[in-house]
Amino acid sequence: MKNKNDEHNFEQLTLSDIYKISLDGNAEKWLESDIYTSISFSPDGNYVLVKTIEKPFSYLVPYNRFPSKTTIYTMAGKKVETVVEVPLIEDLPQGFMSVIKDKRNFLWRNDKPATLVYTLALDDGDPKNEVPFRDEVFEMEFPFSGNDKSILKTINRIRSIEWGNNTVAIAHDYWRDTRNAKTYIFNPSNSSINPTILTDRNYQEIYSDPGNFVTERNDMGSNVLALSNNNIYLLGEGFTEDGQFPFLDQVNLKNLKKKRIYQSKYTDKVETLQTYNPANNELLVRIESPTEYPNYYFRDVKRNELNQISFFANPFVSIQNVYKEVINYKRDDGLDLSGTLYLPIGYNLNNKEKMPMIMWAYPTEYIDKASAGQSKQNPNKFTYPYYGSMVY
């Protein structure tokens, strides 16, 4: 924005009303005109978290740093409480990990009917300040005023929390400058119990990636950790120096020992592990190859048997014989790099005829050569045409 006219145009283009529409199509205005940026229902559906942009606007920073207000309403549209009002943010400390001093990241706990969580910076939002903990997570329940309770402190900036139940939750933090990421298991009902760090790693090292925790829908329709007999589960992409071998791991919550339950052994196909059901020890997987269109299967982990549930035919038969190969090479400074080479249908590999080449590369920042040299290329993936693709 540069002037009052820009302010007026911005406001007119962003003002909106919120309507409640019944299943039979009847519309009823729920909240009056405002500049809404987000709306989030509590898991039980009784409360709504609404964030709006406020004035004054700024000519120096983008709209996501304009003043904002976060308010809780009932389903009937009655205001319950304004939980935070953040002023205009025109001055932040330097650094990618800088954040505001005020309360931020308001979210509902997925495992509870209507419990709100938020984060507060313990370093005043300034990454240059050396402190033992960067962030602290609080929770609040109805009436959402004056009953805030601390449940966790993290060494780095909090990234996300996966909720399990009253005694089990998983938190993830990160620090961009060092590429460090930690995963904590903690008891959200008792902050006096120190959280346990499950992983402490460089998040750009794909060969050591432990995977993502398996979740399931609870009675309120929210995703929570899949817990079974004091175990949680991880699905990993399984990239290694020798190729990609996706895996399923089990972590015991009592002794934190990890056990590999399943690992794909395909060397000519890609088996993607979509989700896992501990109750019947069954994986939902997707299997594909360069010429085999992806289809879905249930895999019985105990019997190691597949049951195909989709039968999609290849809609791109005309390009199924495009040659694809992952090539590995060294940069002039000795850094190991990789890429995917596509050759036209009918190209004679023996003659090695020179042809025009289109090359696409995008730089990514790494802090060490070992991480930069690790590859996520897999020649066994199905070859799709898409906008911007070399085979489109």
C-alpha positions as a Markdown table, in Angstrom:
| # | Residue | x | y | z |
|---|---|---|---|---|
| 1 | Met | 0.0 | 0.0 | 0.0 |
| 2 | Lys | 1.1 | 3.5 | -0.8 |
| 3 | Asn | -1.8 | 5.8 | 0.0 |
| 4 | Lys | -5.4 | 6.1 | 1.4 |
| 5 | Asn | -6.8 | 5.0 | -1.9 |
| 6 | Asp | -4.9 | 1.7 | -1.6 |
| 7 | Glu | -6.2 | 1.3 | 1.9 |
| 8 | His | -9.8 | 1.8 | 0.7 |
| 9 | Asn | -9.4 | -0.7 | -2.1 |
| 10 | Phe | -7.8 | -3.3 | 0.2 |
| 11 | Glu | -10.6 | -3.0 | 2.7 |
| 12 | Gln | -13.3 | -3.2 | 0.1 |
| 13 | Leu | -11.7 | -6.2 | -1.6 |
| 14 | Thr | -11.2 | -8.1 | 1.7 |
| 15 | Leu | -14.4 | -7.4 | 3.6 |
| 16 | Ser | -16.8 | -10.4 | 3.8 |
| 17 | Asp | -19.8 | -11.7 | 5.8 |
| 18 | Ile | -19.9 | -15.2 | 7.3 |
| 19 | Tyr | -23.2 | -17.1 | 6.6 |
| 20 | Lys | -24.5 | -20.3 | 8.2 |
| 21 | Ile | -26.1 | -22.5 | 5.6 |
| 22 | Ser | -28.4 | -25.4 | 6.5 |
| 23 | Leu | -28.4 | -28.7 | 4.6 |
| 24 | Asp | -31.7 | -27.7 | 3.0 |
| 25 | Gly | -30.1 | -24.6 | 1.6 |
| 26 | Asn | -31.4 | -21.9 | 4.0 |
| 27 | Ala | -28.8 | -19.1 | 4.6 |
| 28 | Glu | -28.5 | -17.1 | 7.8 |
| 29 | Lys | -25.9 | -14.4 | 8.4 |
| 30 | Trp | -23.7 | -15.6 | 11.2 |
| 31 | Leu | -21.2 | -12.7 | 11.6 |
| 32 | Glu | -21.2 | -9.2 | 10.2 |
| 33 | Ser | -18.8 | -7.8 | 7.7 |
| 34 | Asp | -15.1 | -7.9 | 8.7 |
| 35 | Ile | -11.7 | -8.9 | 7.2 |
| 36 | Tyr | -11.6 | -12.5 | 8.2 |
| 37 | Thr | -8.4 | -14.5 | 7.8 |
| 38 | Ser | -9.3 | -17.8 | 9.4 |
| 39 | Ile | -12.2 | -19.7 | 11.0 |
| 40 | Ser | -11.8 | -22.9 | 13.0 |
| 41 | Phe | -14.3 | -25.1 | 14.8 |
| 42 | Ser | -13.6 | -26.8 | 18.0 |
| 43 | Pro | -13.6 | -30.6 | 17.7 |
| 44 | Asp | -17.0 | -30.9 | 19.4 |
| 45 | Gly | -18.4 | -28.2 | 17.1 |
| 46 | Asn | -19.6 | -25.9 | 20.0 |
| 47 | Tyr | -17.1 | -23.1 | 19.6 |
| 48 | Val | -15.6 | -21.2 | 16.7 |
| 49 | Leu | -12.1 | -19.5 | 16.6 |
| 50 | Val | -12.2 | -16.5 | 14.3 |
| 51 | Lys | -9.2 | -14.3 | 13.3 |
| 52 | Thr | -9.6 | -10.9 | 11.7 |
| 53 | Ile | -7.4 | -8.1 | 10.4 |
| 54 | Glu | -7.7 | -4.8 | 12.2 |
| 55 | Lys | -6.6 | -1.2 | 11.5 |
| 56 | Pro | -4.3 | 0.7 | 11.2 |
| 57 | Phe | -3.0 | -0.7 | 7.9 |
| 58 | Ser | 0.7 | -0.3 | 7.0 |
| 59 | Tyr | 2.6 | 0.9 | 4.0 |
| 60 | Leu | 5.7 | -0.9 | 5.1 |
| 61 | Val | 4.7 | -4.6 | 5.7 |
| 62 | Pro | 2.4 | -7.1 | 4.1 |
| 63 | Tyr | -1.2 | -7.7 | 5.4 |
| 64 | Asn | -0.2 | -10.7 | 7.5 |
| 65 | Arg | 1.6 | -8.3 | 9.8 |
| 66 | Phe | -1.3 | -5.9 | 10.1 |
| 67 | Pro | -3.0 | -5.7 | 13.6 |
| 68 | Ser | -5.2 | -8.8 | 14.2 |
| 69 | Lys | -7.7 | -10.0 | 16.7 |
| 70 | Thr | -8.6 | -13.6 | 17.6 |
| 71 | Thr | -12.0 | -14.2 | 19.1 |
| 72 | Ile | -14.0 | -17.2 | 20.2 |
| 73 | Tyr | -17.7 | -17.4 | 19.4 |
| 74 | Thr | -20.4 | -20.0 | 20.2 |
| 75 | Met | -22.1 | -21.8 | 17.3 |
| 76 | Ala | -24.9 | -19.3 | 17.6 |
| 77 | Gly | -22.5 | -16.5 | 16.8 |
| 78 | Lys | -22.4 | -15.1 | 20.4 |
| 79 | Lys | -19.0 | -13.7 | 21.4 |
| 80 | Val | -17.4 | -15.7 | 24.3 |
| 81 | Glu | -13.9 | -14.1 | 24.6 |
| 82 | Thr | -11.2 | -12.2 | 22.7 |
| 83 | Val | -8.1 | -14.3 | 23.4 |
| 84 | Val | -5.5 | -12.0 | 21.9 |
| 85 | Glu | -5.2 | -8.6 | 20.1 |
| 86 | Val | -1.9 | -8.3 | 18.2 |
| 87 | Pro | -0.7 | -4.8 | 17.3 |
| 88 | Leu | 0.8 | -3.7 | 14.0 |
| 89 | Ile | 4.1 | -5.6 | 13.4 |
| 90 | Glu | 6.5 | -3.3 | 11.6 |
| 91 | Asp | 9.5 | -4.1 | 13.7 |
| 92 | Leu | 10.7 | -7.6 | 14.2 |
| 93 | Pro | 14.2 | -8.8 | 15.2 |
| 94 | Gln | 16.4 | -9.9 | 12.3 |
| 95 | Gly | 16.5 | -13.6 | 11.4 |
| 96 | Phe | 14.3 | -16.3 | 9.9 |
| 97 | Met | 13.4 | -17.5 | 13.4 |
| 98 | Ser | 12.0 | -14.2 | 14.6 |
| 99 | Val | 8.5 | -14.2 | 15.9 |
| 100 | Ile | 6.2 | -11.8 | 17.7 |
| 101 | Lys | 6.2 | -11.4 | 21.5 |
| 102 | Asp | 2.5 | -11.9 | 21.8 |
| 103 | Lys | 0.5 | -15.1 | 22.0 |
| 104 | Arg | 0.5 | -16.9 | 18.6 |
| 105 | Asn | -0.5 | -20.1 | 16.8 |
| 106 | Phe | -3.9 | -20.6 | 18.4 |
| 107 | Leu | -5.2 | -24.1 | 17.6 |
| 108 | Trp | -7.7 | -26.5 | 19.0 |
| 109 | Arg | -6.5 | -29.7 | 20.7 |
| 110 | Asn | -7.7 | -32.6 | 18.5 |
| 111 | Asp | -8.2 | -35.0 | 21.4 |
| 112 | Lys | -10.4 | -32.8 | 23.5 |
| 113 | Pro | -13.9 | -31.3 | 22.9 |
| 114 | Ala | -12.9 | -27.6 | 23.2 |
| 115 | Thr | -9.5 | -26.9 | 24.5 |
| 116 | Leu | -7.4 | -24.2 | 22.9 |
| 117 | Val | -3.6 | -24.1 | 22.7 |
| 118 | Tyr | -1.2 | -21.3 | 21.9 |
| 119 | Thr | 2.5 | -20.5 | 21.9 |
| 120 | Leu | 4.5 | -17.8 | 23.6 |
| 121 | Ala | 8.1 | -16.9 | 22.8 |
| 122 | Leu | 10.5 | -17.2 | 25.7 |
| 123 | Asp | 13.3 | -15.3 | 23.9 |
| 124 | Asp | 11.1 | -12.2 | 23.3 |
| 125 | Gly | 10.9 | -13.4 | 19.7 |
| 126 | Asp | 14.5 | -12.6 | 19.0 |
| 127 | Pro | 16.7 | -15.5 | 17.8 |
| 128 | Lys | 19.9 | -13.7 | 19.0 |
| 129 | Asn | 18.8 | -14.0 | 22.6 |
| 130 | Glu | 20.4 | -17.1 | 24.1 |
| 131 | Val | 17.8 | -19.0 | 26.3 |
| 132 | Pro | 17.4 | -22.6 | 27.3 |
| 133 | Phe | 13.9 | -22.8 | 25.8 |
| 134 | Arg | 12.6 | -20.8 | 22.8 |
| 135 | Asp | 8.9 | -21.4 | 23.1 |
| 136 | Glu | 6.3 | -22.3 | 25.7 |
| 137 | Val | 2.9 | -23.9 | 24.9 |
| 138 | Phe | -0.2 | -23.1 | 26.9 |
| 139 | Glu | -3.7 | -24.5 | 26.9 |
| 140 | Met | -7.0 | -22.9 | 28.0 |
| 141 | Glu | -10.5 | -24.1 | 28.4 |
| 142 | Phe | -13.9 | -22.4 | 28.7 |
| 143 | Pro | -14.4 | -19.6 | 29.5 |
| 144 | Phe | -11.1 | -19.1 | 27.7 |
| 145 | Ser | -9.9 | -16.3 | 30.1 |
| 146 | Gly | -7.6 | -16.5 | 33.0 |
| 147 | Asn | -7.2 | -20.2 | 33.2 |
| 148 | Asp | -4.1 | -20.7 | 31.0 |
| 149 | Lys | -1.9 | -23.7 | 31.9 |
| 150 | Ser | 1.7 | -24.3 | 30.7 |
| 151 | Ile | 2.0 | -27.8 | 29.1 |
| 152 | Leu | 5.4 | -27.8 | 27.3 |
| 153 | Lys | 8.6 | -25.9 | 26.6 |
| 154 | Thr | 10.7 | -26.5 | 23.5 |
| 155 | Ile | 14.4 | -25.9 | 22.8 |
| 156 | Asn | 13.7 | -24.7 | 19.3 |
| 157 | Arg | 10.7 | -23.0 | 17.7 |
| 158 | Ile | 7.6 | -25.1 | 18.0 |
| 159 | Arg | 6.4 | -26.5 | 14.6 |
| 160 | Ser | 3.5 | -28.7 | 15.4 |
| 161 | Ile | 1.8 | -31.0 | 18.0 |
| 162 | Glu | 0.2 | -34.3 | 17.4 |
| 163 | Trp | -2.3 | -35.2 | 20.1 |
| 164 | Gly | -3.0 | -38.6 | 21.4 |
| 165 | Asn | -4.9 | -38.6 | 24.7 |
| 166 | Asn | -4.6 | -37.0 | 28.2 |
| 167 | Thr | -1.2 | -38.4 | 28.8 |
| 168 | Val | 0.4 | -38.8 | 25.4 |
| 169 | Ala | 1.3 | -36.1 | 22.8 |
| 170 | Ile | 4.1 | -35.6 | 20.3 |
| 171 | Ala | 5.6 | -32.2 | 19.6 |
| 172 | His | 7.9 | -31.1 | 16.8 |
| 173 | Asp | 10.3 | -28.1 | 16.8 |
| 174 | Tyr | 12.9 | -26.8 | 14.4 |
| 175 | Trp | 15.7 | -24.2 | 14.1 |
| 176 | Arg | 16.4 | -23.1 | 10.5 |
| 177 | Asp | 19.9 | -21.7 | 11.1 |
| 178 | Thr | 21.2 | -25.1 | 12.2 |
| 179 | Arg | 18.6 | -27.2 | 10.3 |
| 180 | Asn | 18.0 | -29.0 | 13.7 |
| 181 | Ala | 14.7 | -30.6 | 14.5 |
| 182 | Lys | 13.6 | -32.3 | 17.6 |
| 183 | Thr | 10.6 | -34.6 | 18.4 |
| 184 | Tyr | 9.3 | -34.8 | 21.9 |
| 185 | Ile | 6.9 | -37.1 | 23.6 |
| 186 | Phe | 5.2 | -35.4 | 26.6 |
| 187 | Asn | 2.4 | -35.7 | 29.0 |
| 188 | Pro | 0.0 | -32.7 | 28.3 |
| 189 | Ser | -1.7 | -33.2 | 31.7 |
| 190 | Asn | 1.4 | -32.9 | 33.8 |
| 191 | Ser | 4.1 | -30.4 | 32.8 |
| 192 | Ser | 6.2 | -31.5 | 35.9 |
| 193 | Ile | 7.1 | -34.6 | 33.9 |
| 194 | Asn | 10.0 | -33.7 | 31.7 |
| 195 | Pro | 9.4 | -34.4 | 28.0 |
| 196 | Thr | 11.5 | -37.1 | 26.3 |
| 197 | Ile | 13.3 | -36.2 | 23.1 |
| 198 | Leu | 12.6 | -39.0 | 20.6 |
| 199 | Thr | 14.7 | -37.6 | 17.8 |
| 200 | Asp | 17.3 | -34.9 | 17.5 |
| 201 | Arg | 18.5 | -34.5 | 13.9 |
| 202 | Asn | 19.3 | -32.5 | 10.9 |
| 203 | Tyr | 15.9 | -32.3 | 9.1 |
| 204 | Gln | 17.6 | -32.1 | 5.7 |
| 205 | Glu | 19.2 | -35.6 | 6.2 |
| 206 | Ile | 16.6 | -37.6 | 4.3 |
| 207 | Tyr | 18.4 | -41.0 | 4.9 |
| 208 | Ser | 17.9 | -40.6 | 8.6 |
| 209 | Asp | 14.3 | -39.5 | 8.4 |
| 210 | Pro | 12.3 | -41.5 | 11.0 |
| 211 | Gly | 9.0 | -40.9 | 9.2 |
| 212 | Asn | 5.6 | -39.6 | 10.2 |
| 213 | Phe | 3.4 | -40.8 | 13.0 |
| 214 | Val | 0.3 | -42.8 | 12.1 |
| 215 | Thr | -2.9 | -41.1 | 13.0 |
| 216 | Glu | -6.6 | -42.1 | 13.1 |
| 217 | Arg | -10.0 | -40.4 | 13.4 |
| 218 | Asn | -11.4 | -40.1 | 16.9 |
| 219 | Asp | -15.1 | -40.0 | 17.8 |
| 220 | Met | -15.2 | -36.2 | 17.0 |
| 221 | Gly | -13.8 | -36.7 | 13.6 |
| 222 | Ser | -10.3 | -35.3 | 14.4 |
| 223 | Asn | -7.0 | -36.9 | 13.6 |
| 224 | Val | -5.1 | -38.1 | 16.7 |
| 225 | Leu | -2.2 | -40.5 | 17.2 |
| 226 | Ala | -3.0 | -44.2 | 16.6 |
| 227 | Leu | -2.2 | -45.7 | 20.0 |
| 228 | Ser | -2.3 | -49.5 | 20.5 |
| 229 | Asn | -1.1 | -51.4 | 23.6 |
| 230 | Asn | 1.3 | -48.5 | 24.6 |
| 231 | Asn | 2.7 | -48.3 | 21.1 |
| 232 | Ile | 2.8 | -45.6 | 18.5 |
| 233 | Tyr | 3.7 | -46.1 | 14.8 |
| 234 | Leu | 5.8 | -44.4 | 12.2 |
| 235 | Leu | 5.6 | -44.6 | 8.4 |
| 236 | Gly | 8.8 | -43.6 | 6.6 |
| 237 | Glu | 9.7 | -43.0 | 3.0 |
| 238 | Gly | 12.8 | -45.1 | 3.4 |
| 239 | Phe | 15.3 | -43.4 | 1.2 |
| 240 | Thr | 18.8 | -44.9 | 1.4 |
| 241 | Glu | 22.0 | -44.9 | -0.5 |
| 242 | Asp | 20.9 | -48.1 | -2.2 |
| 243 | Gly | 17.4 | -46.9 | -3.1 |
| 244 | Gln | 14.0 | -46.3 | -1.6 |
| 245 | Phe | 12.5 | -48.9 | 0.8 |
| 246 | Pro | 9.5 | -47.5 | 2.7 |
| 247 | Phe | 9.0 | -48.8 | 6.2 |
| 248 | Leu | 6.6 | -49.1 | 9.2 |
| 249 | Asp | 8.1 | -48.8 | 12.7 |
| 250 | Gln | 6.6 | -49.5 | 16.1 |
| 251 | Val | 7.7 | -47.4 | 19.1 |
| 252 | Asn | 6.9 | -48.7 | 22.6 |
| 253 | Leu | 5.9 | -45.8 | 24.9 |
| 254 | Lys | 7.2 | -47.4 | 28.1 |
| 255 | Asn | 10.8 | -48.1 | 27.0 |
| 256 | Leu | 10.9 | -46.1 | 23.7 |
| 257 | Lys | 12.4 | -49.1 | 21.9 |
| 258 | Lys | 11.8 | -49.1 | 18.2 |
| 259 | Lys | 10.8 | -52.2 | 16.2 |
| 260 | Arg | 10.6 | -52.5 | 12.4 |
| 261 | Ile | 7.3 | -54.2 | 11.5 |
| 262 | Tyr | 7.5 | -54.0 | 7.8 |
| 263 | Gln | 9.9 | -52.7 | 5.1 |
| 264 | Ser | 9.2 | -52.8 | 1.3 |
| 265 | Lys | 11.7 | -54.8 | -0.7 |
| 266 | Tyr | 10.7 | -53.7 | -4.2 |
| 267 | Thr | 13.6 | -52.8 | -6.5 |
| 268 | Asp | 11.6 | -52.4 | -9.7 |
| 269 | Lys | 8.5 | -50.7 | -8.3 |
| 270 | Val | 7.6 | -48.1 | -5.6 |
| 271 | Glu | 5.4 | -49.1 | -2.7 |
| 272 | Thr | 4.1 | -46.1 | -0.9 |
| 273 | Leu | 2.7 | -46.8 | 2.6 |
| 274 | Gln | -0.4 | -44.6 | 3.0 |
| 275 | Thr | -1.6 | -45.5 | 6.4 |
| 276 | Tyr | -1.7 | -48.3 | 9.0 |
| 277 | Asn | -4.5 | -49.9 | 11.1 |
| 278 | Pro | -3.0 | -51.4 | 14.2 |
| 279 | Ala | -6.3 | -53.1 | 15.1 |
| 280 | Asn | -6.0 | -55.5 | 12.2 |
| 281 | Asn | -2.3 | -55.1 | 11.4 |
| 282 | Glu | -3.1 | -53.9 | 7.9 |
| 283 | Leu | -1.4 | -51.3 | 5.7 |
| 284 | Leu | -3.0 | -49.3 | 2.9 |
| 285 | Val | -0.3 | -49.1 | 0.2 |
| 286 | Arg | 0.0 | -47.7 | -3.3 |
| 287 | Ile | 2.2 | -49.6 | -5.8 |
| 288 | Glu | 3.5 | -48.3 | -9.1 |
| 289 | Ser | 6.3 | -48.6 | -11.7 |
| 290 | Pro | 7.4 | -46.5 | -14.6 |
| 291 | Thr | 4.8 | -48.2 | -16.8 |
| 292 | Glu | 2.4 | -49.5 | -14.2 |
| 293 | Tyr | -0.2 | -46.9 | -13.2 |
| 294 | Pro | -0.5 | -46.5 | -9.4 |
| 295 | Asn | -3.1 | -48.8 | -7.7 |
| 296 | Tyr | -4.1 | -49.3 | -4.1 |
| 297 | Tyr | -3.9 | -52.5 | -2.0 |
| 298 | Phe | -4.4 | -53.7 | 1.5 |
| 299 | Arg | -1.3 | -55.4 | 2.8 |
| 300 | Asp | -1.7 | -58.0 | 5.6 |
| 301 | Val | 1.5 | -57.3 | 7.5 |
| 302 | Lys | 1.5 | -60.6 | 9.4 |
| 303 | Arg | 0.9 | -62.8 | 6.3 |
| 304 | Asn | 2.7 | -60.3 | 3.9 |
| 305 | Glu | -0.2 | -60.7 | 1.5 |
| 306 | Leu | -1.7 | -58.1 | -0.9 |
| 307 | Asn | -5.4 | -57.5 | -1.6 |
| 308 | Gln | -5.9 | -55.2 | -4.6 |
| 309 | Ile | -8.7 | -52.7 | -4.1 |
| 310 | Ser | -8.3 | -50.4 | -7.2 |
| 311 | Phe | -7.8 | -51.3 | -10.8 |
| 312 | Phe | -6.9 | -48.1 | -12.6 |
| 313 | Ala | -5.7 | -48.5 | -16.2 |
| 314 | Asn | -2.8 | -46.5 | -17.5 |
| 315 | Pro | -4.4 | -43.4 | -19.2 |
| 316 | Phe | -1.0 | -42.3 | -20.6 |
| 317 | Val | -0.1 | -45.4 | -22.7 |
| 318 | Ser | 1.4 | -43.1 | -25.5 |
| 319 | Ile | 4.3 | -42.1 | -23.2 |
| 320 | Gln | 4.8 | -45.3 | -21.2 |
| 321 | Asn | 8.0 | -46.1 | -23.1 |
| 322 | Val | 9.7 | -42.9 | -22.3 |
| 323 | Tyr | 13.1 | -43.8 | -21.0 |
| 324 | Lys | 13.9 | -42.6 | -17.5 |
| 325 | Glu | 17.1 | -43.0 | -15.5 |
| 326 | Val | 18.4 | -41.5 | -12.2 |
| 327 | Ile | 22.0 | -40.3 | -12.9 |
| 328 | Asn | 24.6 | -39.5 | -10.2 |
| 329 | Tyr | 27.4 | -37.1 | -10.7 |
| 330 | Lys | 29.9 | -34.9 | -8.9 |
| 331 | Arg | 30.0 | -31.2 | -9.0 |
| 332 | Asp | 33.3 | -29.5 | -9.6 |
| 333 | Asp | 33.8 | -29.0 | -5.9 |
| 334 | Gly | 33.3 | -32.7 | -5.3 |
| 335 | Leu | 29.6 | -32.5 | -4.1 |
| 336 | Asp | 27.5 | -35.6 | -5.0 |
| 337 | Leu | 24.4 | -34.6 | -7.0 |
| 338 | Ser | 21.7 | -36.5 | -8.8 |
| 339 | Gly | 19.0 | -35.9 | -11.3 |
| 340 | Thr | 16.4 | -37.7 | -13.5 |
| 341 | Leu | 17.2 | -38.1 | -17.2 |
| 342 | Tyr | 14.3 | -38.6 | -19.7 |
| 343 | Leu | 14.9 | -39.7 | -23.3 |
| 344 | Pro | 12.4 | -39.7 | -26.1 |
| 345 | Ile | 10.5 | -42.8 | -27.1 |
| 346 | Gly | 12.5 | -44.8 | -29.6 |
| 347 | Tyr | 15.9 | -43.2 | -28.7 |
| 348 | Asn | 18.7 | -45.6 | -29.5 |
| 349 | Leu | 20.9 | -45.9 | -26.4 |
| 350 | Asn | 23.6 | -47.7 | -28.4 |
| 351 | Asn | 24.0 | -45.0 | -31.1 |
| 352 | Lys | 23.9 | -42.2 | -28.4 |
| 353 | Glu | 22.8 | -39.6 | -30.9 |
| 354 | Lys | 23.2 | -36.0 | -29.7 |
| 355 | Met | 19.9 | -34.2 | -29.3 |
| 356 | Pro | 18.7 | -30.9 | -27.8 |
| 357 | Met | 18.4 | -31.0 | -24.0 |
| 358 | Ile | 16.1 | -29.2 | -21.7 |
| 359 | Met | 17.4 | -28.9 | -18.1 |
| 360 | Trp | 15.5 | -27.8 | -15.0 |
| 361 | Ala | 17.3 | -27.2 | -11.7 |
| 362 | Tyr | 16.3 | -25.4 | -8.5 |
| 363 | Pro | 18.7 | -24.5 | -5.8 |
| 364 | Thr | 18.2 | -25.5 | -2.2 |
| 365 | Glu | 20.3 | -24.3 | 0.7 |
| 366 | Tyr | 22.1 | -26.9 | 2.8 |
| 367 | Ile | 24.6 | -26.4 | 5.6 |
| 368 | Asp | 26.7 | -29.5 | 4.9 |
| 369 | Lys | 27.7 | -31.6 | 1.8 |
| 370 | Ala | 26.5 | -34.8 | 3.3 |
| 371 | Ser | 22.9 | -33.7 | 3.4 |
| 372 | Ala | 23.1 | -32.0 | 0.0 |
| 373 | Gly | 24.4 | -35.2 | -1.6 |
| 374 | Gln | 21.5 | -37.4 | -0.5 |
| 375 | Ser | 19.0 | -38.2 | -3.2 |
| 376 | Lys | 15.2 | -38.6 | -3.2 |
| 377 | Gln | 15.1 | -39.6 | -6.9 |
| 378 | Asn | 13.5 | -42.9 | -7.7 |
| 379 | Pro | 13.5 | -44.2 | -11.3 |
| 380 | Asn | 10.7 | -46.7 | -10.5 |
| 381 | Lys | 7.9 | -44.0 | -10.1 |
| 382 | Phe | 5.2 | -43.9 | -12.7 |
| 383 | Thr | 5.9 | -41.3 | -15.4 |
| 384 | Tyr | 3.2 | -38.6 | -15.4 |
| 385 | Pro | 2.7 | -35.8 | -17.9 |
| 386 | Tyr | 2.1 | -32.5 | -16.1 |
| 387 | Tyr | 2.5 | -28.8 | -16.8 |
| 388 | Gly | 6.2 | -28.0 | -16.6 |
| 389 | Ser | 7.3 | -31.6 | -16.9 |
| 390 | Met | 10.1 | -32.6 | -19.3 |
| 391 | Val | 7.7 | -35.2 | -20.8 |
| 392 | Tyr | 4.6 | -32.9 | -21.1 |
